[in-house]
Amino acid sequence: MSAPDTNTDRQRRRHRGAIWGIIIAVLIGLGAIGLMTLDATDGEEPPADTAATGSEGTGN
């Protein structure tokens, strides 16, 4: 069933806060994803894993 009396201007005013909240949450999420991407691709070399290479303590 549809609403018998639909006032779109009133509905727009009533939902304005929720819509702004959704927009802000999306922007924060995109910012977090951007920061994680920049952190993951900062160009630093990962630390060498000496246990896997077996070069620790061999004197080479």
C-alpha positions as CSV (number, residue, x, y, z in Angstrom):
1,M,0.0,0.0,0.0
2,S,1.2,3.5,-0.7
3,A,0.9,6.4,1.7
4,P,-2.4,8.3,1.2
5,D,-0.9,11.8,1.6
6,T,2.7,12.2,0.5
7,N,4.3,15.6,1.2
8,T,7.8,15.4,-0.4
9,D,9.0,18.7,1.0
10,R,8.2,17.6,4.6
11,Q,9.8,14.2,4.0
12,R,12.9,15.9,2.6
13,R,13.2,18.1,5.7
14,R,12.7,15.1,8.0
15,H,15.3,13.0,6.4
16,R,18.0,15.7,5.9
17,G,19.9,14.7,9.1
18,A,20.0,11.0,8.1
19,I,21.1,11.8,4.6
20,W,23.9,14.0,5.9
21,G,24.9,11.3,8.3
22,I,25.2,8.8,5.5
23,I,27.2,11.2,3.4
24,I,29.6,11.9,6.3
25,A,30.0,8.1,7.0
26,V,30.8,7.4,3.4
27,L,33.4,10.2,3.3
28,I,35.1,8.9,6.5
29,G,35.1,5.4,5.0
30,L,36.7,6.6,1.8
31,G,39.3,8.6,3.8
32,A,40.2,5.6,5.8
33,I,40.6,3.4,2.7
34,G,42.8,6.1,1.2
35,L,45.0,6.3,4.3
36,M,45.4,2.5,4.4
37,T,46.3,2.5,0.7
38,L,48.9,5.2,1.2
39,D,50.3,3.4,4.2
40,A,50.5,0.1,2.3
41,T,52.2,1.7,-0.7
42,D,54.6,4.1,1.0
43,G,57.7,2.6,-0.8
44,E,59.5,1.3,2.3
45,E,61.1,-2.1,2.0
46,P,59.6,-4.7,4.4
47,P,62.0,-5.9,7.0
48,A,64.2,-8.8,5.9
49,D,63.2,-12.1,7.4
50,T,66.5,-13.6,8.5
51,A,65.0,-16.8,9.9
52,A,63.7,-17.8,6.5
53,T,67.0,-17.2,4.7
54,G,69.2,-19.0,7.2
55,S,71.9,-16.4,7.0
56,E,71.8,-15.6,10.7
57,G,75.0,-16.6,12.5
58,T,76.8,-18.1,9.5
59,G,79.3,-15.3,9.2
60,N,78.8,-14.5,5.5
